[in-house]
Amino acid sequence: MRASQLAHVPRVSCRSNGSSLRCRSRRRGETCRVGSSLNARGTRRYHRGTRCAARVHGAWPTPKEIADRRWWDEVDPKDEDEQTSMPASQALRCLWHIAKPDTPLLCVGGVFLVGAALAELAIPHFVSAALASVAGLPGPASPTGPAGFNVFASALHGVAVGDSARHAALRAALAGLAVCSAGYAVFASGRGMCFSMLGGRMSLRLRDGLYRAILSRRVSFFDNEEAGGLSSRLAADAQVVCKSLSTTLNIALRNAIQAVLGSAYLVVLSPPLFALTSAITGAMIWCTWVYGSYSRRAQKAQQDTLADSTQVAEETFRHARLVKATGNEAQEAERYHLRLQRMLAVTLRQTVAYGVYLVGQTTLIRMAKVAALMGGGALALAGHISYNDAATFAFYVDFTLWSFLAVADQTAYLMESLGASERVFSLLQGEERKGYVDDGSAVKGGTKQVPGWEGGARLEDVVFRYPSRPQNVALDHVSLDIPAGKMTALVGPSGSGKSTVVALMQALYGHAQGHVRLGPPGRGCGGDWIELSDADPTWYRSQVAAVVQDNPIVSGTIEHNITYGMSREARAQVTRADVVEAAELANAHEFIAKLSHGYDTEVSERLLSGGQKQRLALARALVRRPKLLILDEATSALDSESEALVLAALDRVMERGGRTLLVIAHRLGTVRKAHQIAVMEEGKVRELGSHAQLLKKRGTYYQLVVRQSQDALDALDLSTMTIDEEGLPDSPVRVASYARAAVEGGPLSPADGGPSGEGGSPMPDIPVDLPVSVSTQEARRSLSDSLDSVDDSSDEEENGAGCD
């Protein structure tokens, strides 16, 4: 089906899992075969499919759908069991906490607000007094033409110079009206400036606090959250929250003052008439409460759908090359269009609800005005109140009820803002979503340090589960010593727990059981070990550096990328020479020097190749001079040429020494250099020892080496290999040696058929035009014999030098 046709196929929201499904029926009214489902509480949830609506999200609802309560309940495309609701009082307290630092500005704005409310409240009184004072003044009944202007001018002159009591009352009323209008303009402008300034300062403070709160969250939090959703909270939701105080609360308070004082004045004018209109006011308050409760949920749903659409767009833009390369533009556009339709569906419900609410409130106001005129007229004719009081009551009823309506509107807007603020405040307060399990933070903000620490660490009976997958055990009672000043390699199949050990040593996660301890200075043969959770996080992270599979590039210069993550004090002590030295050690100086501005070149994620980014990441780690350097499959995603350069840099780092290395690698040439190798499988350490010791055990590591070596032999294609005059393999021993070199990535020695001189090629070209009398079986047998004959005396001597 084409994308253009797909867009016209009706969608239906399945409430069982929040997904949008294609309805199998094409016409409205037919039974939808999507069906309904039971939720976690055992009650059947409804999803517009029992009698299929078969309407595209965002289509205008029919009167029958509006009358159906279930249509109004569909405000959120997500599973409602996942939604949490923050009490309005708690949200208001959080809002006050944000505004509290600007209390003086808020007080000044409050003074202007009260002044503006009182000035506006007095305006109807002077209008009524002015109208009452002109009643019965002489003048033509219906002046027309030029005579009308003359009469108007004469009337104005009479008001100005007239000496009757009515003229004096009119002049007083007009003077009061002018003063109140001018006062309202001054106070209103002051109120607006104060609250606008308050909104800007709140926005800055809220966004800054929210950004810091998100950055302070544990890594497991980011495992469950999408970057686009967080960006939407930081931008759109924060703006809505700040508007709730700078605009909504401002208008609501002003109109509340006017409504309360206006009601008090109505009681003074005529208690019976006030009792008549107060019943209608109560109905308005009830309508506001109902609509406010609904609009809060709807606004929260709208912000969630906005975050979803933002996430889709950000993900598409971030992976634009993949989208273009796979020709997936139409599908991504359809996916984004679906999110917009969901947002429009929520917006339509909110719009319809506001329309119904506004019709009801306006009707009630008009009814109250008619009741005031009828009741006031009847009381005036009966002589219970004066005509002036009846007219004044009619004016103030209209003014007070419109103030009530403004309060109701702003209350509804405030509830919407609180709905949008729930996720923002939950992020600020550190609340987690439902179903999230956290085993604790690796570094809890301790203060302990280990002066002279050389990178030694120890894992003792550690059990770990990822918070997002608490049912799976990633590490199962793992115990492992990481000797200071030596290299420890982790090998094993994917999912065996290698990267989890690295994550624990980076203090990215905590563990549920066991201990992760940091060794004392020296080789750790004496002194006190401290818990990683008790270590000073700033100190510890300054002692550890990691190079992982995918290292991002931050916007800025090359030098900024190399020194990224260092504290200001540490960065001030790093000179350009230190940066260049780290880049040279990482084999990155050569390509950096070729850039237009060298170390001052502005770079971004797309301007560097994978190998260049990895070497830059290695330089970033080395310039920190870490005591513990972690390498997690640093070359797994690189091509052969880039891998050779990075591996050469790693070899130089290992040869220089002076630091503890924790390495995950698939290349045996790197692993065999380790002082100890931990073989992991299913979250456990199955074998531990040096390369030679593990080969002697003929266990999992031995099988891994044999498997990789045999794969290398198969890649040599022995059935077509020839012997030339330049020392290509001409015996099973040389073939085995060649295969080992291919697996380990190092050059062949001249004795094994490699090129003479310094260095060599890991994989020299092999002619394939003539057969050779070397069988694969012979080569494998020779390889196995060579593996079995590995001498482990040096390893035993070296390992024996450690602590007991």
N, C-alpha and C positions, 0 to 999 in steps of 0.2 A: 504494500500500500504506500502510495506517495505521501510525502510530508504534507502537501496541500490538502490531500484527502483526509489525512489523519487528524488535521486540526478541526475538521467538522464532525468527527465521530464523537458522540456524547460521552462525557466522563461522569463518573459517580464516585463520591468519596465514601470509601469503605471505613466505617467507624471502628472496625475491629482492629485494624493495624495502622490507620492513618494514611494508607496509600491511596493513590488515585487509579482507578481501574477503568478499563474500557467496558462500557455497558454492552452486552451482547444483543440487546434489543435496540432497534433503530427508531422506534416511535414511542412517544410519551404515552404513559398509561399501560404499557405492556408490563408483564411481570419480569423483574430483573433477576437474572440467575446468579448474581453475585451473592445474594443472600445476606443474612445477618449472623451475628455470633454472640457468644457469651463473654462478658468481661470477667475481670478477676474476682468480682464480688458475686458472680453467679447470676446476674441479671442480664436480660437480653438487651443489647444496645441496638438502636435504630439507625439506619444509614441511608435514607431516601431511596431504598431499593425494593422494599416490599411491594409498593406500587411505584414502579421506576419513574423517577423524575426525568431521567435521561436528558438532563440539561447541562450545558456547558457551564462551568464555574463562572459566575459573574452575570448570568442571564437575569433579566428583570423578573422578579417573582410574580406569580399569579395571585389573585386575591385568596384563592383556596390555600395556597402555601403560606401566605401571611397569616391566615387564621389558624394554621396548624402550629401548635406550640413547639413541636419538634423541629420545625424550620428555624425557629429563633434560637434553639439550643445549639445549632451547628455553627458556632462562632469560631471554632478552632479546628484546623485540619489535623492536628496532632492528637494522640491518644490522651484523653482527658484524665486517665489514671496517672499520667506523668506530671500533671500540672499541680503546682503548689500555690497556695494563696496566702499572701501576707495580710494580716489585719490592717485596716485603714489607719488605726491609731498608731500602730508600729511604723507604718510608712510615713505618717506625719511627723513622728518623732525623729525619724531619720532625716526628713526634710528640714526640720528645725535645727538638727545638729549641723547640717551643711551651711545653713544661713546664720548660725550663732556667731561666728567670728565677725560678722558685719552688723552686730546688734545696734551700734550707734547710727549707722546709715538706715537701718530698719526703723529705728525710733523717729528719726527725722522724717522719713517717708510716711510714717504713721501719723505724725502731726499734720503734714500736708494733706494726708488722706482724710483725716477727721475734718479739717478746715474745708476741704472741697465738698465733703458730704453735707456739712451744716449749711454752707452757702447755697448749694443746690436745693437743699431741703426748704430753705426759706423762700425760694423763688416763687412757688405756687401761692404762698401766702400773700405776697405783694401783688401778684397778678390778680388774685381774687379781690384784694382790697381796691386795686385800681379799677376793676370792672364795677365793683359795688359803688364806688364814689362817682362814677359817671352816670349812674342810673338816674334818669329824670332831668338831666341837663337839657336846656332849650336848644333847638336847632331844627333845620329843615328835616322833614321826614325822609325824603329821597332826592337829594340833590343830584343833578345830572349835568353833563357838559361842563363848560368853563365855570359855571356857577358852583359846581361841586368843588373845584379847587379853591375857590374863594371861601367857601364855607369851611373847608379843611384848614385853610390858613387862619381864618377867624377863630376856629375852635382852638388851634394851637396857641394863638395869642391870648385867648381867654384863660387857658390853663396856666399860662405864664404869669399873667397879671391879675387874674380873677381873685376877688377877695372873699368869696363865699366859702362856707365850710367844706362844701364838696370839692371846690378847686384846691383848697389847702390839703384835703385828704388825698386827692389825686396826685398832687405834687409830692407829698410824703411817700405815697406808694411807689411812684416812679423813681424817686431818689433811692428808696430802699432796694428797688429792683435793680437799679444801676450799680449800687454798691455790691449787692450780692453777686451779680453777674461778673463784675470785675474781680471780686474776691475769688469766685469759683475759677475763673480763668487763671489767676495767679497760683492758687493752691493746686489746681489740677496739673498745671505744667510742672510745678515742683514735685508733686507726687509721681508724675510720669518719669521725670529725670532720676529721682531717687530709686524707684523700683527697676528702671531699666539698667541703672548702674549696678544695682543689687543682682539682677539677673545675669549680667555679664560676669561679675565676680563669682557668683555661684557656679556658673557654667565652667569657668576656669578651675575652680576648686574641685568640683565634682569630677570633671574629666581627668584632672591630675590625680585625684585620689583613686578613681576607678582604674586608671592605667597602672598606678603603683600596686593596687590590690591584685590586679590580674597578673602582673609580673611576679608578685610574691607568692603566687600559688604554686603548688607542687607540680612536678612534671606530669604526674598522673592526671591532673586536671586538664592539661592540654591534650592528653590522649583521648578525652571524651568530648572536647569542644572544637568547633570549627572556627578557623580564623575569621571568616566572613561574618559569622554570627557575633563574635566578640567585637569586631569593628563596628557593626551596626549598633550594638549596645553603647559603644563609646561615642558614636556620632549622633545617631537619630534619637535613641532613648534618652541620653543625657540632655539633649536639647529640650525634649518634651518635659522632663522633670524640672528643669530650670524655669521653663515658661510657666509652670504651675504656680510658682511663687511670684515671679516678676510681673506676670500679667493676670493670671487667673485669680490668685488669692487677693491681689490688689483690687481688682474690680469687685470681687465677691464681698470683701470687707466694706468697701465704700457703699455698695448697695445695701448691705446688711444694716449698716448704721442708719441709712435713710429709711429702710423698711421698718426698723424697730421704733425710731423716733416718729416716723409718720404714723405708725399704728397708735403710739401713745397720744399723738395729737388728735387722731380720730376718736379715741375714747373720750378725750376732753370735749370734743365738739358734740358728740351724740353717742352715748353708750348703746342705745337700741340699734342705731344704724351700724355701729361697729360689730355688734353681735350678729347682725344679718350678713355682713360681708365676711366675717371671720370664718364662717363655715366653708365658704368658697376658698378662702386662703388655706384652710386645712386640706382641702382636696388638692390644691396646687402642691403643697408640701409632700403629700403622699405620691403624687405623680412624679415629683422630682426624685424621691427615694427609689422608686421602682426603676425609672430610667437610669439613674446614676449607677445602681447595682449592675444593670445590664451593660451599660457603656463601659464600665471598668473591665468586665470580662472581655468585651469586644475589642477594646483598645489593646489589651494584653495580647489577644489573638492576632490583632493587626500587626503589632510590633514583632511578634514571632514570625509571621509570614514574611514581613519585610526583611527580617534577619535571614530567613531561608533564601529569599530571592537574591539578597546581597551575597550570600555564600556561593550560590550557583554562579553568579557573574564573576566574582573574584576567582573562583576555581577555574573557570573557563579562560579568563585573561591570563592567569598564572601559567596555565598549560596550553597557551595559544599555539605553540609549535606542534604539540601532539594533536590538537584539534584540527589544525590545518593538514598535517601529514596524513591523518586518517580520514579526512573529508567528513568530519562529524559536525560541521557547522549547523546543518538543519536540525539534527537531534538535540544539540545544545540549545539552539533557539527555541525548540519545542519544550525542552525542559524548563527553560527560563520563563517561557510563556505560561506554562502550567502554574508556576509559583505566583506569577502575576494574577492569574485567574483566581487562585485561592485567596490572594489578598483582596481582590476586587469583590469576591463573594462575601468576605467578612465586612468590607466597607459598605456594600449594598445593604446588608442587614442593619448595620449601624445607621446608615442614612435613613432607611425606612423607619427605624425606631425613633430617630430624632424627629422625623416628619410627623409621626403620630403624636409624639410628646408635645411638639410645638403647636399642633392643631388643638390639642386638649388644653394646654395652658392659655393660649390666646382666647379660646372660647370661654374659659372660666373668667378671664379678666373682663371680657365684654359683658358677661353675665353679671359680674360684680358691679360694674359701672351702671348697668341698667337698673339693678336692684337699688343702688345708692340713689339714683335719680328718682325712682319711683317712691322709695321710702322717704327720702328727703323732701320731695314735693308734697307727699301726703302729710308729713309732720309740719311742714311750713304752712300748708293750707289750714291745718287744724290749729295753728298758732303755738305749737310746742317748741319750735325753733324758728329763728329768723331766716329770711330768704338769703341773707349774706352767709349764715352758717351752712345752709343747705348747699349753696354754690361752692363754698370752701370745701365742704365735705366731699362733693363730687370731684373737685380738682385733686384732693389728696388721696381719695380712693384710687383714682387712675395712677397717680404718681407712686403711691405705695405698692400697688399690685405690680406695676412694671418693675419696681425695685425688687420685689419678691421674685419676679420672673428672671431678672438678671442674676439674682443670687442663685436661683435654681439652675440656670444655664451654667454659671461658673462652677457650681457644685458638681454638675455633671462632667464638666471639663476637668475639674480637679480629680474626680474619680477616674476619668480616663487617664490622666497623668499618673495617678497612683498605680493603675494597671500596668502602664508602661514602665513604671519605676520598680516594680516588684523584682524583676531579674537584676536590675542595676543595684538595688539595695542588697539583694542576696549575694551578689558578687562582692560588694563592699564589706559585708559582714562575714564572708567566708563560708556561706552555706553551700552545701553540695546538692546535686540533683538526687532524686529518689533512685535507689538501687546502687548508689555509689558506696564502695567500701574502701576505706583507707587504713593501711596498716601502720601509719605513722610516718613522720618525716625522718629522713636520714640524718640531717643536721637540724637540730631543734633550737639553735641559737645559743649553744654553749659558749663558754669563755676559755676553755682549756686549749693550750698550745703545747707543742713538743719542740723545744729549742734544739736545733741540730738534727731534726728528723730527716732521715735519708730515704724515705719512701717505703719502709717496711710495714707490712700489714698482715692481718690474720683474720680469716673467717672461721668461726667456730659454730658448727651445728646450725647453720643458717637455713631457715625456711622462708620462702618468699612467694607471694602471689601478687600478680598485677591487679591493682584496684579495679580496673575495667573488666578483668576476667578472674574474679575471686574463686571460681570453681576449679581453675587449673593451677597446679603447683609448678611454678617455674624453677625453683630451687628446692630440693628435697634433702634437708639435713646435710648441707655441704660444709666441709671443713677443708681449708686450704691456707697454707702459709705462703706469703709473698715476700721472699727474702730481700732485704735492703741491698741496693747496689747490684742486683742481679736481674736476669731476664727470665720471666715466667711466661710461658706460652700456653694458650688454651686452644685445644683442637676438639673436634667432634662434629657430628652432623648438625644440620639446621634445626633449631628448636631445642637444642640440648642444654641451654642455659648459659652459654658463653657470654653473650651480650648482656645478660642479666647481671652476671658477676661484675662486668665492666660498669654497668649503670649503678650498682651499689657502691663501687669504689669511687665513682664520680659524685656520690651523695645525691643522686637524683631521686632515689626511692628509699623508703625505709623497709624494714623486714619485720615479720611477725614473730619470729622466734630465733634465738641464737644471738651471737655477738659478732660485730665487725669492729676490730680493734686496730689501733695504730701503734706501731712498735716504738720503743725508746731509741735514742740516738745510737749510731753505730750499727752493728749487725743485729741488734736486738737480743744480745745474749744476756743482758741484765737491765734492770730498771723497770719502771712501771709502764704497763700498756694502758692506754685510755680508750674509752668507747668513742667511736666515730660520732655518735649522736651527742656526745658532750664536747666535741671540738668546736672551736670558734669557726663559724662557717666562712668568714672572710679570710682568715688565715689559711684554712684548709684548701679552699679553692684556689688560692694563690700558689699553693704547692703542687697542684695537680693540673695536668694539661692532657688533652685527648685529641686524637686525629681519627675520625670515624669515616664511614663509607661515603657519606654525602655531606660535605662541608659547605655551608652557604657563604656567600660574599655579601658584605654590607656595603651600602652606598658610601663612597668616600674615596680617599686616596689609597694607594698600595700600602704606604706606611701606616695609615690609619687601620687598615685591615690586619696588618701584622701585629700591631700593638693593641688591637681590640680586646676588651675584657680586662685590661690592666687598670688598677686604681690610678687616680690622678697622681698620687705620690710616687707610685712605681713607674708610671709613664714619664714623669718628669726626670727620672734618673736614667732613662733609656736614651742613648744617643743614636744618631744616624749610623754610626759605626757598628753599634750593637745590632741594629736592624739589618744592616748589610751582612754582618757575620752570620746571623740566623738564616738569612736568605741563601747565602752561599752554602751553608751546611745542609740546607734543604734542597739544593740544586735549583733554586728559583731565581738567583741573581742574574743569570744569563738572559732569561726571557724578560725580566723586569727592566734590565738595562736597555733592551731594544724598544721599549715602549716610548711614546712621544715625550713624556716628561719624567720618565724613570719612576722613582718611588713617590713622586708627587702626581702621578697620573690618576685621574678619576676613573674608577671602574664600577661595574655593576655585574649582576648575576650572569648576564648574557655575553659579556665581552671576553670572558676567559674560558679556556677549554677545561675539560675535566681534570687532566693531568696538572695543568697550571693551578687550578683551584686546590688540588690536593697538596701540591708543593707549597702553596701559600699558607695552607692550613698547618702544614708541618712547621713552617717558619714561625707562624703565630704561636705554636706550642713551644718551640725552642727558645724564642726570645724571652719567655717568662722564666727560663731556667728552672723548670719544674723538678721536684724531687721524685715524682711519680709520673712517668710518661705512658699514656695508654694509646695503643694502636689497635683499632677495631676494623679489621678488613679494609685497610686504607687503600688497597689497590684493586679491590674486587670489581669495580665498575669502570676500569680504565682499559685502553687499548694497550697492545704489547709495548709500543715505544714509550708511552707515558708511564706505563708500569715499570719499565726498566729504569727510567730516570728517578721515579719515586723510590724504588727498591734500592737503588744506589745511594740515595740520600739516607734511607733508613739504615743501610749498612754502615755508613759513616757515623751516624748517631750512635749505633751500637758499639762500634769500635772505640769511639771517644770515651764511653763509659761515664761514670760520675753520677749516674741516676738509676733509678729502679724502672724497669720496663715490664709492662703487662701487655702482652701481644695476643691478638687473635689473627690468625693467618691461615690461608689454605695452601700456601706454598711451603713445601717441606724444606727448601733451602733456607728459609727464614726460621722455621720452627726448630730445626736441628741445632741451631746456634744457641738455643735457650738453655739456661742452666737447669731448668726443670720444666717439664711438660705435663700439663694436666689434661687427661682425656676425659671429656664429659659426654654423658649420654643420659637422656631422660631426666635432666635436672640433677644428676649425681656425678661425682668424680669417680670414674671407674678405675683409672690408672694414674699413677703419679711417679715421675722419674725423669732421668735424662733420656736423650735420644737413644743412646746405646743400651741403657737399662731397659727401656720399653721394648726395643727390638728383641732383646734376650728373652723377655717374657712371652713373646709370640702371642700377644693378646690383641685387643682392639686396635692399638696403635700400629702394631706390626701388620695387621690386615689392611689398615688404611694406607700404609706405605707401599705394601705390595700391590694394592689395587691401583694406586696412582702410577706406580712404576710400570705396571703391565699396560695401563692405558697409554703411557708414553711409548712403550714398545709397539703397541698396535698402531700408534700414530706414525712410527718410523717406516711402516710398510716393508718389513724385512723380505717379503717374497720378491720384491723388485729392486732391492738395494744393490748397488754395485760397489766395487772397490776401485778406487782411483789411486793415483800416485801421490796424493797429498795427505795421506794418512787417515782416510775414512775407515770406519770399523771393518776389520777383516777377521774378527773372531768373536765368539759368544761373549768373552770377557769384555772386549771393547764395546760391543753392542750394549751390554748391561751397564757399563760405565757411562756410555752415551745416554742411555735412558735415564739413569740416575741424575745426570747433569740436566737433562731436559726437565725432569720433575722438580729438581731443586732450583733450577733457574740460573745456575752458575756455569762458568766456562769449563770446557774440558781441558785437562792438562795435556801437554804434548805426548806424554807416555800413553795416554788413552786415546790418542787420535785427534786431539784438538790442535789448534794452530799454535805455533811456537810464538814466543815473545810475551809481552805483558798483556793481560786481559784475554778476551776471546769472545766469541759469539755464543749465546746460549743455544741457539738452534741453527748451526751452519747448514747451507743448502746441500741437499742430497740428490745426486743424479738418480733417475729412476728408469734408465733405458735398458739395463742389462740385469739378468738375474744373478743371484749370489748364493753360494752354498752355505748359508747360515740359517738354520731353522729357528722359528719363533720359540719352540720348546727348549732348544739349547740356550738361547739367549735368556729365557725366563729362569732356567735352571741355574745359569751362571749368575744372574741377578740375585736369586734367592740365596745362593752360596755366599755372594759378596755381602748381603745383608746380615747373614748369620755370623759372618766372621768379623763384624764390627768390634773393635776393641773398646771396652768400657773402663779400662783401668784409670784413664785420666779423669773420667767423670766421677768414678768412685773416690779417687783421691781428692777431687775438688769438693764433692758433696760432703766428704768426711770432715772438711774444715769448718762446717757450720756448727750451730749450737745443738746441744743435745735436747 
